[in-house]
Amino acid sequence: MLGFVSPLPQQPQRPVLSGHMVVCGDDALAQRLAVELRYVYGERVTLLLPPGRDPRRPELPTTQRGRAATLFGRMSAAMNRNLGYGTGSDTDTNAGVEAVRILEAAEPSDEAFEEAGVESAAALALVYDDDERNIRAALTARRLNPRVRLVIRLYNRKLGQHLETLLDQAAAVAVPDLDPTALDTSTTVLSDADTAAPALAATAVIGSSKVIQAEGLMLRAVERTPPEDGRTAAPGLCTLALLSSTTHDPAGTEGSDSSGAEGPQLLPDEGQVAAATGRGTVVLETVSRADPAGPPPRMGGRSAPLSQFFSRRLRWSALGVGLAVVGLAVASWRTTGDDPLHAAYLTLLDLFAMGDPAIGDPTARQVIQLLSGVAGLMLLPLLVAGVLEAFGSLRTASSLRRPPRGLSGHVVLLGLGKIGTRVLVRLRELDIPVVCVEDDPDARGIPVARRLHVPVVVGDVTQEGVLEAAKIQRARALLALTSIDTTNLEAALYARSVKPDLRVALRLFDDEFATAVYRTLRTAHPQALTRSRSVSHLAAPSFAVAMMGRQILGAIPVERKVMLFAAIEVAGHPQLEGRTVEQAFRAGSWRVLALDATPPEDRRPDLTPATPAAPDSPSGLVWDLHPGYVLRPQDRVVIAATRRGLAELLRRRRAVAVRP
């Protein structure tokens, strides 16, 4: 009798994806980046997350997968509802695109990459919080797919440069016929801390000024309040944005993408600006090119200044003794008629009790010798005090400084992690006095603060007396940049109770929580500046553009929206090619600001020429473009764009899923 063995159940075959994008990460940046690619660029995205609980909220059972799915659902509804896109419309970047595919894997291994389809992906973003994990994953991905475009998150700048060169060389060796343009963008190393730090520093220091620096290019945008007579604010070089019309309304807009018509409007046209009476504006005020040959700003060094070795009293005492010695030398020269150098020599001998007694010499010489001896007696304790203070200063040079007495007009910075450290360096580059507060004495930014001689208060900011030790009552601004939302909020509320007009910038992740905080603080303290910033929200556009094979020059926050600046080649963009500057402007999407006159063979993505231009050759950026200038295919322009507008310019033809 023959027996039949039932076959094993057939596993459903996974569709083989091609040309999609893969995002791997373990924190908010990975989720934000997936949202940016899916709901702004309309790309097919696979998100690879580690399993387990949400690391920021371990008390909740929500997994990373569940939290990401909730975020994607909320973003999908908000994008289509508030932007007015209907399914299948010509302007809907989400039409016909499936939802984000979410996978879970403890490590970005070969098996996980195979499941995510890295072998046939167009781009891969590695945005884990750990640099070592990102490096291992990048080497694995380059081996599996030499053509994939890699975007890597690294905090270490120098290591990132070496890694970028190594991975580019590996791609060139594995694929000798790789297009040079594709090779230039095959590996991009970015840091979310470097991307967000300028915006965070500008918010705390200036409040209404936003500066973008890109290899010598400097753009300065300024918020301008409307005149009291109801007219519109001065436009500057051009108006970049209109601010919310419900600034002091507790139920009004919070300035995000879901704010509607009352929220901020990016890149308005002349009609919208003229009709927006009573609304503040963000205008492009100045454009300049910094001197690349100029020395970098001094931010301290290994050697401490003289004032940190010796006290003020000791320095004044030394100055007094020195002036006394000089006076005695001059008196000896004038009274004895001796040579000036010889008179000074005799005075020093008398000062150190090394000269012969002035027996038989004139009375003036004898008096000067006695006074020199008295000055020598004063010099001995001065030298002993100097030696003791120098040894004491060297012994405490490795310890953290305390905020000095009388300090005022400084910025209180909470948190010295990755973000806080970069912001600290940025503030010191601007020569802004800073006092840091950190509860971990071994935090990443402690050595940086010690090197820059920045005062640090070690303690829990939620404990009484910590902010007072940082002189919060005399500070100009508070930057709360810890990784815990409630800690940042508690510090901001307590600081406002001490100083109601304090300028406050909060780092918050949750959008709904940030909206409630922003509205409440803005209404309770209408005369004080309040800003809520999400590092992942500021950094995600830069990573998304890099995955599309481009590079942005910078980004500025407009309330809770983001405006991007980028250099775009006119060729291949029908929205620009053959049109005048005036015709190429699309309100709410993009605006041409400048023309890059550098020859095409000398251009670089960061707007710096590859070789110095000849004196008689055109180079640099032309900012006073005539509205009737026709954009040619060989031109490259600098544009200001919204996230969706830049996505439309950079959008590639979607690849379809290939099924076996």
Phi, psi and omega in degrees: 000129183267137177255149179246130179262123180291135180293158177294149179300136183284126178282137178296135181282135180278135177296137179278111182278153178216133177076012179273183180236141183242132177240125179239127180188177184225016180215196187296329183297321180298317180292318178297319180295318177298319176299316181298314182291321184281312190260353175249313181267347178070025181273157172277126191234138169245125182252123181252114183241153173285148179285164175115190184282165175293119185295337180278337180227072184295344181283345181264145181279000183294127178276168177300320181297314180294320180294318179296318179298320177297316179297318180294320178297318179294319181292322180298314180294319182293318181298310184288326181286313188276333180269353173075028180266130176264154182296128178086001179288164183292333183262005182272109179288349181262355184295130176074011182250127182288167182292168179295132178271119185253126177239159178235134177205138181293325181223151176282072184271179177300319181294319179294319179293324177295318178295325180280350179078036180295330182301332181240014182281153176278325182209151179225126176253127178246101188237036173294155180287343182262122180298319183297319179295320178295322180293314178300316180295323180295318178296320178295315182294321179295327177290320181286323183215094182296341183269350185292142177276121184258132173237116191241136177264116178224139177276325181283110185292312184296317177297323178298321178295316179294320180294320179298317178295318181297313182291326175295319178296321178296320178294320180294324179287319182289326181233087184298331182269018181294135182300135181302324178295318177293326179294324180297331182250015183289333179222127177229126178252123182232162176230123178296330178294316179293326181290319185273337186301314180300319180293320179293318180294318180295324179297319184281323188276308187257327177085306185247002182250138181231124185242135176242127178238129179220091177052056176097339178274131182230121175245135181237117177251143187228138171280130180239129178280148181290148176296156182290341181278004176090359179281175178273155181289159180300137188279346184065214176291320174194156179270120182270329184200154170254132181280170182300148178270358183238051187298320185253017180263119182297335179262008184277189185290150178257001173087022179259187180293342181261021186278338181080202185292334181279350181278183180294142179246119180273138176053060179284159175272179185296324179294318178294323179293317181295327182276348185270058177288140180084004179250142175289161182227159169246117184242150173279112188268308182223152174226128181214166177240116181292154180286113182292338181274353182291151180291147178293152180296141181281127181239031182095171180201199182284332180267136180271150178293164183300326183295340179270348176268322186235143180288164180295320180298319179293321179295319177295322178295317178296322178296320179296316178296319179298317178296324178296318179296316179298317179298320178294321179296318178295319179296320178297319180296318184285328184274328183264343182072014181283169175297141183303317180294320180291323178295319178295323179296315178296323179296319179293323177297318177294325181297321181263014178058040181249353183270162177285150177299142184276053179283129181084355178278168178301158182300321180300320179294320179294319178296318180295324179294319178296316179296323177296323177295320177298318178297325177294323176296324177290331183289327184299307178295332178294318178294320179296316179296322179296319179295317180295317179293323179296317178295321178295321179292319178295325181290329181258008182295330181275355180272162181280144179282152174260152178300128182289159177291144178080003180294136178205162179071022182260176176250129176267120184250119180261121176099124178239048172277207180298312183290312181300323180295316179295320178294322177300313179298319180297317179295321179289329173298327177275004178062040178260128178294137185226143168236124183261150175233124183212134181270348180254111181293347178253022181295160184301323186272356181299312177299325178294316178297321178295319180293325180273002179059043179264130178297139181229132173255116180268117180168166179282122185295339179280351179274147182294137176096345183288311179293327176297323177295334177274008178061045183295333182290343178245012182277158176269333184202158175237127176247107180262101189239024175289170182272004182246120183300315184293326177295317178297318180293317180298318178296320180294317180295318180293320179296321178293329176291331178278318182223097187299330183266017181291136175283128187232135172232125184250141170264111182231144179264307187291124184296314182295319177296317179296323178297313180296317180296316182298313181297315185292313180294323180294322181283320181291330181229074185294337182272355182250146180280130177233129178224137172247130185231139174248122181298318180294325179292323178286326186271333185303318179301323179295317179293322180294317179296322178296324177291337175274003178085023180233178180220129178267152180280328181174175180216145176233138176279135173242101192054245180249021170255171182230133174250136185251150174237131185213159174257125187236134171284131183292324182300134179087003179240096181298340177291343182243318189296129178079001180257156173283166179301321180291320180288330182286342180288128176237113183301134180080000182233297181206162179211131178282124182257322187207164178243130178274112182271005179292137178304144184305325182288344181255006185279150173229158182299332184267014176074008175263133181293147180293324177226150179301134182285151177293155183300328183263009181258147179289137178204164178091188184252138178256113185262336181267059181290136175287137181302338181268002180294131181269125181284127182260160182299328182278358181281155169231133186237154172261126184237153165256133186214154169280168179300315180288325178295315177295324177298322179293323179289326184263001186297135177256165178291128184291137173274154181257159178285133180260118181258140181292000000 
